[in-house]
């Protein structure tokens, strides 16, 4: 008996699986964390995050908004001003993202060492 039940959140089609898939996206956690200090404009987020294209940021923001994690505020000004901020639901993800960041800091070298060891093993087996 494997111990997995019909309600297992990672093996069934349920909200937990949806959340894991959403957070598995390369930019989701970074964008959410970028919004954790309060409302931010699109251009400010691009600069804050670094390495993300404007197009990818827009796609990520739209997906997070559709999932209820952020909200978009458009102000009737000239020039137009748009800000993004976390919803109360989105704010609940900041602590788990922080925990994952701390795990990465504590274990990142071990993961890189394992990757290097695996690459070295592959090089040996392929050189035969």
C-alpha positions in Angstrom: 0.0 0.0 0.0 1.5 3.3 -1.0 -0.2 5.5 1.6 -1.5 8.0 -1.1 -5.3 8.6 -0.8 -7.8 9.9 -3.3 -7.6 13.3 -1.7 -3.8 13.7 -2.0 -3.3 17.3 -3.1 -0.5 16.5 -5.5 -2.0 13.5 -7.2 -5.5 14.7 -7.7 -7.0 17.5 -9.7 -7.5 20.0 -6.9 -6.7 23.5 -5.7 -3.4 22.5 -4.1 -2.2 21.2 -7.4 -3.3 24.4 -9.2 -1.4 26.5 -6.6 1.8 24.4 -7.0 1.5 24.7 -10.8 1.0 28.5 -10.6 4.0 28.9 -8.3 6.2 26.6 -10.4 6.2 29.4 -13.1 9.6 31.0 -13.3 8.4 34.5 -12.6 5.4 34.1 -10.3 7.2 34.1 -6.9 9.5 36.9 -8.0 6.7 39.2 -9.1 4.7 38.5 -6.0 7.7 39.2 -3.8 8.3 42.4 -5.9 4.8 43.6 -4.9 5.2 42.7 -1.2 6.2 46.2 -0.1 3.1 47.9 -1.6 1.8 49.2 -5.0 4.3 49.3 -7.8 4.1 50.5 -11.4 4.9 48.2 -14.3 8.2 50.0 -15.2 9.3 50.0 -11.6 8.7 46.2 -11.4 10.8 45.6 -14.6 13.7 47.5 -13.0 13.2 45.9 -9.5 13.0 42.3 -10.8 15.7 42.5 -13.5 15.9 39.9 -16.3 12.2 39.9 -17.1 10.9 41.4 -20.3 8.0 43.8 -20.3 5.9 41.3 -22.3 6.6 38.5 -19.8 5.9 40.7 -16.9 2.6 41.7 -18.4 1.6 38.1 -19.0 2.6 37.2 -15.4 0.7 40.1 -14.0 -2.4 39.2 -16.0 -2.2 35.5 -14.8 -1.8 36.6 -11.2 -4.7 39.0 -11.5 -6.9 36.3 -13.0 -6.1 34.0 -10.0 -7.0 36.7 -7.6 -3.5 37.3 -6.2 -2.9 40.8 -7.4 -5.1 43.8 -8.4 -4.5 46.4 -11.0 -5.4 50.1 -10.4 -5.6 52.4 -13.4 -5.7 56.1 -12.4 -7.5 58.6 -14.7 -4.4 60.9 -15.1 -2.4 62.3 -17.9 -0.2 60.4 -18.6 -2.1 57.3 -17.5 -0.8 55.7 -14.3 -1.3 52.0 -13.5 -0.2 50.3 -10.3 -0.2 46.7 -9.2 -0.5 45.4 -5.6 -1.1 42.2 -3.8 -4.6 41.3 -2.8 -5.1 39.9 0.7 -5.0 36.5 -0.8 -1.8 37.2 -2.6 -0.2 38.6 0.6 -0.7 35.1 2.2 1.9 33.7 -0.2 4.7 36.1 0.9 5.7 34.0 4.0 5.8 30.7 2.0 7.9 32.4 -0.7 10.2 33.8 2.0 10.6 30.3 3.4 11.5 28.9 0.0 14.0 31.7 -0.4 15.6 30.9 2.9 15.7 27.2 2.0 17.5 28.1 -1.3 20.0 30.2 0.6 20.7 27.4 3.0 20.8 24.6 0.5 21.7 26.2 -2.8 25.3 25.1 -2.7 24.3 21.5 -2.0 22.0 21.5 -5.0 24.7 23.0 -7.2 27.2 20.4 -5.9 24.8 17.6 -6.8 24.3 19.0 -10.3 28.1 19.2 -10.7 28.5 15.6 -9.5 25.8 14.4 -11.9 27.4 16.3 -14.8 30.8 14.7 -13.9 29.2 11.3 -13.8 27.5 11.8 -17.2 30.8 12.9 -18.7 32.5 9.7 -17.4 29.8 7.4 -18.7 29.7 9.2 -22.1 33.5 9.2 -22.6 33.6 5.4 -22.6 
